[in-house]
Amino acid sequence: MNNTAGLSLAIGASLAHYDLYCLSDFSEQNLLSAFDSVKPLAASLFPAHIAWICRYPHLDDYDLSSLTSVTYLGSALSPIYEREIFDKLPNLLFLNNVRYTHFFYYTIKS
């Protein structure tokens, strides 16, 4: 599988001299721990990760206040989670959906 959206994000971030953090041993708990320790401004996730974050019962144990932008790839996100993620991540300003390499859909916090 070729993740062109992820590759484009990595190339753009490298050219802009951003720091990239990748998980070699992925789990949802490792993802939250990385957010808590690295304090990223933006994250690239799949819809399943956003749904998992919305349902995670111990989310308050992690500091996710640095996240202001989330880009998600792949399939569409349930409208329930699309609104709920703004409640779970109070500093989130916008949610960016990359459905195809040429189409972007933004949900801006109101």
VODO-752715 format. One record per residue (C-alpha): residue number from 1; chain; x, y, z. Coordinates in Angstrom, 1 decimal, always signed. Example, Ala and Ser with C-alpha at 12.3 -4.5 7.8 and 13.67 -1.06 7.14 Angstrom:
# residues 2
<node drenvex="1" kollum="A" u="+12.3" v="-4.5" w="+7.8"/>
<node drenvex="2" kollum="A" u="+13.7" v="-1.1" w="+7.1"/>
This chain:
# residues 110
<node drenvex="1" kollum="A" u="+0.0" v="+0.0" w="+0.0"/>
<node drenvex="2" kollum="A" u="+1.3" v="+3.4" w="-0.9"/>
<node drenvex="3" kollum="A" u="+0.4" v="+6.2" w="+1.6"/>
<node drenvex="4" kollum="A" u="+0.9" v="+9.2" w="-0.7"/>
<node drenvex="5" kollum="A" u="-0.8" v="+11.5" w="+1.7"/>
<node drenvex="6" kollum="A" u="+1.5" v="+10.5" w="+4.5"/>
<node drenvex="7" kollum="A" u="+4.5" v="+10.7" w="+2.2"/>
<node drenvex="8" kollum="A" u="+3.4" v="+14.2" w="+1.0"/>
<node drenvex="9" kollum="A" u="+3.1" v="+15.3" w="+4.7"/>
<node drenvex="10" kollum="A" u="+6.5" v="+13.9" w="+5.5"/>
<node drenvex="11" kollum="A" u="+8.2" v="+15.6" w="+2.5"/>
<node drenvex="12" kollum="A" u="+6.4" v="+19.0" w="+3.3"/>
<node drenvex="13" kollum="A" u="+7.3" v="+18.8" w="+6.9"/>
<node drenvex="14" kollum="A" u="+10.9" v="+18.0" w="+6.1"/>
<node drenvex="15" kollum="A" u="+11.1" v="+20.9" w="+3.7"/>
<node drenvex="16" kollum="A" u="+9.6" v="+23.3" w="+6.3"/>
<node drenvex="17" kollum="A" u="+12.2" v="+22.0" w="+8.9"/>
<node drenvex="18" kollum="A" u="+9.5" v="+20.6" w="+11.1"/>
<node drenvex="19" kollum="A" u="+10.3" v="+17.8" w="+13.5"/>
<node drenvex="20" kollum="A" u="+8.6" v="+14.4" w="+12.7"/>
<node drenvex="21" kollum="A" u="+7.8" v="+11.8" w="+15.3"/>
<node drenvex="22" kollum="A" u="+6.9" v="+8.3" w="+14.1"/>
<node drenvex="23" kollum="A" u="+5.9" v="+5.4" w="+16.2"/>
<node drenvex="24" kollum="A" u="+7.7" v="+2.2" w="+15.4"/>
<node drenvex="25" kollum="A" u="+5.6" v="+0.2" w="+17.9"/>
<node drenvex="26" kollum="A" u="+2.1" v="+1.5" w="+17.4"/>
<node drenvex="27" kollum="A" u="-0.7" v="+1.2" w="+19.9"/>
<node drenvex="28" kollum="A" u="-3.3" v="+3.7" w="+20.9"/>
<node drenvex="29" kollum="A" u="-1.7" v="+4.0" w="+24.4"/>
<node drenvex="30" kollum="A" u="+1.7" v="+4.7" w="+22.7"/>
<node drenvex="31" kollum="A" u="+0.0" v="+7.3" w="+20.5"/>
<node drenvex="32" kollum="A" u="-1.4" v="+9.1" w="+23.5"/>
<node drenvex="33" kollum="A" u="+1.9" v="+8.8" w="+25.4"/>
<node drenvex="34" kollum="A" u="+3.7" v="+10.4" w="+22.4"/>
<node drenvex="35" kollum="A" u="+1.2" v="+13.2" w="+22.3"/>
<node drenvex="36" kollum="A" u="+1.7" v="+13.8" w="+26.0"/>
<node drenvex="37" kollum="A" u="+5.5" v="+13.8" w="+25.9"/>
<node drenvex="38" kollum="A" u="+6.3" v="+15.3" w="+22.4"/>
<node drenvex="39" kollum="A" u="+3.6" v="+18.0" w="+22.5"/>
<node drenvex="40" kollum="A" u="+3.0" v="+18.2" w="+18.7"/>
<node drenvex="41" kollum="A" u="+1.0" v="+21.0" w="+17.2"/>
<node drenvex="42" kollum="A" u="-0.4" v="+18.7" w="+14.4"/>
<node drenvex="43" kollum="A" u="-1.1" v="+15.0" w="+13.9"/>
<node drenvex="44" kollum="A" u="-1.9" v="+12.8" w="+11.0"/>
<node drenvex="45" kollum="A" u="-4.3" v="+10.0" w="+11.9"/>
<node drenvex="46" kollum="A" u="-6.8" v="+7.5" w="+10.5"/>
<node drenvex="47" kollum="A" u="-10.5" v="+7.9" w="+11.3"/>
<node drenvex="48" kollum="A" u="-10.3" v="+4.8" w="+13.6"/>
<node drenvex="49" kollum="A" u="-7.7" v="+6.6" w="+15.8"/>
<node drenvex="50" kollum="A" u="-10.0" v="+9.6" w="+16.1"/>
<node drenvex="51" kollum="A" u="-12.9" v="+7.4" w="+17.1"/>
<node drenvex="52" kollum="A" u="-10.7" v="+5.6" w="+19.6"/>
<node drenvex="53" kollum="A" u="-9.5" v="+8.9" w="+21.1"/>
<node drenvex="54" kollum="A" u="-13.2" v="+10.0" w="+21.5"/>
<node drenvex="55" kollum="A" u="-14.1" v="+6.7" w="+23.3"/>
<node drenvex="56" kollum="A" u="-11.0" v="+6.3" w="+25.4"/>
<node drenvex="57" kollum="A" u="-12.1" v="+6.4" w="+29.1"/>
<node drenvex="58" kollum="A" u="-8.8" v="+7.7" w="+30.6"/>
<node drenvex="59" kollum="A" u="-8.1" v="+10.4" w="+28.1"/>
<node drenvex="60" kollum="A" u="-7.8" v="+13.0" w="+30.9"/>
<node drenvex="61" kollum="A" u="-4.6" v="+11.2" w="+32.0"/>
<node drenvex="62" kollum="A" u="-2.8" v="+12.6" w="+29.0"/>
<node drenvex="63" kollum="A" u="-2.0" v="+16.2" w="+28.1"/>
<node drenvex="64" kollum="A" u="-3.2" v="+16.7" w="+24.5"/>
<node drenvex="65" kollum="A" u="-3.5" v="+20.5" w="+24.8"/>
<node drenvex="66" kollum="A" u="-0.7" v="+21.1" w="+22.2"/>
<node drenvex="67" kollum="A" u="-2.8" v="+19.6" w="+19.3"/>
<node drenvex="68" kollum="A" u="-4.3" v="+22.4" w="+17.2"/>
<node drenvex="69" kollum="A" u="-4.6" v="+20.6" w="+13.9"/>
<node drenvex="70" kollum="A" u="-5.5" v="+17.0" w="+13.0"/>
<node drenvex="71" kollum="A" u="-5.3" v="+15.6" w="+9.5"/>
<node drenvex="72" kollum="A" u="-7.1" v="+12.3" w="+8.9"/>
<node drenvex="73" kollum="A" u="-6.7" v="+10.1" w="+5.9"/>
<node drenvex="74" kollum="A" u="-8.6" v="+7.3" w="+4.4"/>
<node drenvex="75" kollum="A" u="-12.4" v="+6.9" w="+4.8"/>
<node drenvex="76" kollum="A" u="-14.9" v="+9.5" w="+6.0"/>
<node drenvex="77" kollum="A" u="-15.3" v="+10.2" w="+9.7"/>
<node drenvex="78" kollum="A" u="-18.6" v="+9.7" w="+11.5"/>
<node drenvex="79" kollum="A" u="-20.3" v="+13.1" w="+12.1"/>
<node drenvex="80" kollum="A" u="-20.5" v="+12.2" w="+15.7"/>
<node drenvex="81" kollum="A" u="-16.8" v="+11.9" w="+16.1"/>
<node drenvex="82" kollum="A" u="-16.2" v="+14.9" w="+13.8"/>
<node drenvex="83" kollum="A" u="-17.9" v="+17.1" w="+16.4"/>
<node drenvex="84" kollum="A" u="-16.8" v="+15.2" w="+19.5"/>
<node drenvex="85" kollum="A" u="-13.1" v="+15.4" w="+18.7"/>
<node drenvex="86" kollum="A" u="-13.3" v="+19.2" w="+19.3"/>
<node drenvex="87" kollum="A" u="-14.6" v="+18.5" w="+22.8"/>
<node drenvex="88" kollum="A" u="-11.9" v="+15.9" w="+23.5"/>
<node drenvex="89" kollum="A" u="-9.1" v="+18.2" w="+22.2"/>
<node drenvex="90" kollum="A" u="-10.2" v="+21.7" w="+23.4"/>
<node drenvex="91" kollum="A" u="-7.3" v="+23.5" w="+21.6"/>
<node drenvex="92" kollum="A" u="-8.0" v="+21.8" w="+18.2"/>
<node drenvex="93" kollum="A" u="-8.7" v="+24.6" w="+15.7"/>
<node drenvex="94" kollum="A" u="-9.4" v="+22.5" w="+12.6"/>
<node drenvex="95" kollum="A" u="-9.8" v="+19.0" w="+11.3"/>
<node drenvex="96" kollum="A" u="-8.5" v="+18.3" w="+7.8"/>
<node drenvex="97" kollum="A" u="-9.8" v="+15.3" w="+5.8"/>
<node drenvex="98" kollum="A" u="-7.6" v="+14.2" w="+3.0"/>
<node drenvex="99" kollum="A" u="-9.8" v="+11.8" w="+1.1"/>
<node drenvex="100" kollum="A" u="-7.8" v="+11.8" w="-2.1"/>
<node drenvex="101" kollum="A" u="-4.5" v="+13.4" w="-3.0"/>
<node drenvex="102" kollum="A" u="-6.2" v="+16.3" w="-4.7"/>
<node drenvex="103" kollum="A" u="-9.2" v="+16.8" w="-2.4"/>
<node drenvex="104" kollum="A" u="-9.2" v="+18.4" w="+1.1"/>
<node drenvex="105" kollum="A" u="-12.2" v="+18.9" w="+3.4"/>
<node drenvex="106" kollum="A" u="-11.8" v="+21.1" w="+6.5"/>
<node drenvex="107" kollum="A" u="-14.0" v="+21.3" w="+9.6"/>
<node drenvex="108" kollum="A" u="-13.2" v="+24.5" w="+11.4"/>
<node drenvex="109" kollum="A" u="-14.0" v="+24.9" w="+15.1"/>
<node drenvex="110" kollum="A" u="-16.9" v="+27.3" w="+15.6"/>
